[in-house]
Amino acid sequence: MSEFHHVSVLLEECMEGLNIRPDGIYVDGTLGGAGHSSRIVQKLVSGRLIGIDRDTEALEAAGKRLEPYGDRVTLVHSDFCDLSKVLDDLGIPRVDGILLDLGVSSPQLDEVERGFSYMADAPLDMRMNREDSRDAREIVNGWSYEELKRILYEYGEERYAPQIASAICRRREEKPIETTLELVDIIRSAMPASALREKQHPAKRSFQAIRIAVNDELNDLSKVLEDAIPRLNPGGRLCVITFHSLEDRIVKNAFAAAAKGCTCPPNFPVCVCGKKPQVTIITRKPIVSGDQELNENPRARSAKLRICEKL
């Protein structure tokens, strides 16, 4: 295993967005290499940091990095969608801030055997939690044509989804598809020459789609957003960094719904649902990386940070 080192995206913006109090309780739901968490805990005096990650290698690396901060830090091996259970198990009813960085960490991308990359040959895996049973090999070889087409369309926004799904199904009838570069070749074979000449790697959208399906990322995101806002203290902040339009849309809509409160039809003369606004939105437009960060970390190019505050 290579050393787990991850460059944190929008670090200063997140610190400002969380509005950290020295005695507050904060959750980093996507701990990774603890880049964001190490900055959070430095600002705490009597406060506490809860770090959650489903990748055991990330937890191990983060534990070493955060070791100097002792009992100010609690690390939990879990999925961020289980946020409420984690807090219940720790006896914490509410917190003062929650951070979610939805990017795949650099070590996961760079560690070839994890199977996230379309640039190097590796077993088809893509599991963020290696203890999960479902991997990319199962999806590529076992899911129906219709399901493959659906995830390529919905999760990858891949316009050649029918052709790619058909090519995958034809190839796996001959023998199982085992490696990332096998899959890349199949994707290439299904796309027209004009698409292969585009700047973006032809397999990027398909790999994104399969990774999202393997890790059930969009359903997990919807669940954690639903659970996170009620677990904030008044004045507590929720900061979410997304990396593609599907995630950003889910976050934007969840924040808007929580800020609106009332769900009555527009033609109702008075509110009958009784739902009140839960948050105020701090970022009307998402915060993006500046030129300096983009020069230092090109992977930050698609990052968007949205922030809301509990009323």
N, C-alpha and C positions, 0 to 999 in steps of 0.2 A: 504494500500500500504506500502510495506517495504521501508526502506530508499534506495535511488538510489545511490549505491556506486559501482564503476567499476574500476578494476585494469587495468591500461593502459599498453598495450603490447609494447615492444621495444621503450620505452619512450625516453631514452637517444639517441638511434640511430635515432629516428625521429627528435629530436631537432638538432642534428648534420647534418642530411640530409637536413633539411629545410634551413639551413644556414641563420638564422634569422637576419634581419637588424632592428635596433631600430625604424626606421621610416617607415618600410614596412607595407604592407597590406597583411594579411594572412587569409586563409579560412580553417576552420575545417569543412569538409562536413559531418562528422559523429560525432557530438559533444558528444553524450553519457553523461557520468558523468563529462565531462570537464577535465579529467586527462591530456590529451595532451594540451588542450586549456589553462589551467591554467599555464602551463609551457611556452607556447608561449607568453602569454600576459605579463608574468613577464619580458620577454626580450624586450618588447616594451617600447619606451619613447613617441614618437609622432606618433607611428604607430597605426594600428587598426586591430582588430580580428573580423571576421565574423564567427559565429557559426551556423551551420545548423543541424537540426535533425527533423525527422518525428514523433518521439515519444514525446508526450507532457509531459509525466512524466520526461523524460530525460531533456527536456528544462527547466522545473521548477527547477529541482535539480541543473542543470548547472548554471541557473540564480543566484541562491543563492551563489554558490561557486565563481562565477565571479563578484559578486556585488561590491567588493572592488575596482575593476578596472574601474568602472564608464563608461565614454563615450568612452573608448578605445575598448569597446565590443559591438557588435550588434548581437542579437540572432534572428534567423528566423525559424519559423515552416514551413518546406518544406522538399521535398525529394532532396537528393544530385544530382539526375539526372536533376533537374531544376536549376542547378548552374547558367547558363547564365541568366535565367530570374531573379533569386535572385539578381545577380550583376547589371543587367540592372535596376531593381526597385530601387536599392540603388544608382544608378548613378556612378557605379564603372566600368570603362572600362577594367582595367587589375589589376592583383594582383601579389605579390612577392612570394607567396607560397600557395600550396593547399595540405592538408592532408586528406586522406581517410582511415579509419580503418574499414574494412568490416566485422569484427566479430560481432556476436550477443552479446550484452552487458551482463555482469554477472547478473544484476538485471532482465533482461528479461528472462534469463534462470532460475534464482532462484525463481522468483515470479510465484508460481505454476499456478495461474489462467490465466497466459498468454498463456499456452498450448504449450510452446516450448519444454518442457522436456518429455522424455520417461520414466522418473524415478518416476513420481508422477501423480496421476489421476487429470485431469482437463478437462474442455470443450475444444474441438478441435478449436483452434483459430490461434495462430502463427502470428498474424498481428503485424508488427512493428509500424504501425500507426493505432491506434484503430478507427480512423475515416474512414478507408478504408472499403468498403462493402464486399470484397471477403475475406473469412477466410478458414482455413483448413477444416472445416466441409463441406463447399460448394464443395471443390475439391474432398474430399474423397467420398462424397455421390452423387455428380453430374457429375463428369467428366467420360468420356467413358473409357472402358477397354484399348483401344489403347492409349489414352492420359495419363492414369495412368502409363501404362507400359513405355511409352516414358520418362516421367519425372523421374521415378525411375531409368531407365537406364542412362539418360543423366545427371540429376542433382545429383543423389545419387550414380552413378556408381555401382548400385546394380545388382549383377549377377542373383539373383532370382526374377527379376522384373516381368516376366510373371506370375510366381506362386503367388506372392504377389498381383498383380493387379487382378488376377482371384479370389483370396480369398476375397479381399475387395468387389468385385462385387457380389459374392455369399452371403456374410453376409448382405450387405445392401438391398438385395431383401427381407430379412426377416424383418428387421427394420433398421432405420437410425443409422449410427455409430456416437456416440455423444462425446465420451471422449478419451483421450490419451491412457489410459490403455486398453480400448476396442481395439483400433487400434494396440497396442503392441501385444495383444493376437492373433489377426488376422495375423499379420506379423510372429509371432513365429510359428503359425500353418502351414504356407505355406513353411517353411524352413526345410531342412533336419537336422537330428540330428547332423551331423558333423559341420554344420554352427552354430548351437546353442552352440557348445562347444568352439567356437572361443573367443579370448580375448575381442574383440569389441562387444558391446551390439548389438544384432540382429536387433534392430529397428533404430540404429543410421543413417544408410545411407538413409533409407526411410524417416525418419523425416527431415533430411537435404533436401532431394529432395522436399518434400511437402512445407517446409518453403521457399525454393527458389522460388517455383511456386506461393505461396501465395503473396510474396512480389515482384515478378518479378525482382529478384536481378540481374540476369545476363544481361538482357536487359538494366536495369538501369545502370549497370557498364559500358557496352559498350558505352552508350550515354554520361555518364559523362566524360569518357576518351576522347571522340571525342570533347567535349565542353571545357574541362579544359585546354588543351595545348594552344589553341589560346588565352585564357584569361590570360596567364602568361606574365609578363614583361620579357625582355631579362635578363637572369641570374636567373629567378624565378625557383623554384623547385616544382615538383609534387612528393609526397611520397604516396605510396599505400601499405597498409598491407592487405594481403589476408590470408585465412585460409583453402582453399582447392584447389586442382589442377585445377579445372575448372576456378575459379577466376584468379589464378596465370597465367594460359595460356592466358586468355584474356588480362591481363595487359602486360605480356611479349610480346605478338604479337602487341599490340597497341603501345608500346614503340618502338619496332623494326621498325614498319611501319613509325612512326613519325621521327625516326632517319635516315631512308633510304631516304625518300622523293620520289624519282623517282619510278613510278609504271609501267614503260615500260617493255615489255617482254625482257628477257635476250639476245635474239638474235638481238635486234635492235642495229644498229651501233652507233646511237646517241639518246639522250633523246629527245622525242617529247612531253612528258606530261608537262614538265616545273615545276614539283613539286620539291621543295627544302627541304632538311632536316630541321625539326622544332626544334629538341632537340638533345642533346647528352645524352647517357645513363650513369649514374653515377655508377650503380650497375650491372656489367656484370653477377654476380650471386646474387641471393637474400640474404639479410641479415636475419639471424635467431637468435633466443634467445640463450643466453649463459647458462651455467650450473646454475648459481646463480638465474637467472630469472625463469628457469624451475623448480627449487626447490621451489621457492616462489609462482609460478603461473603455475600449470600444463597445464592450458588452452592455454598457449603460445606455446605449443609444435609444433603446426602446422602453426604458424605464419611465413609469409615471407614478407619482406619489399623490394620493388623495388623503385628506385628513378631515375628521369630524370631531366634535366635542359634545359630550353628554350634557344635557340640560339639567 
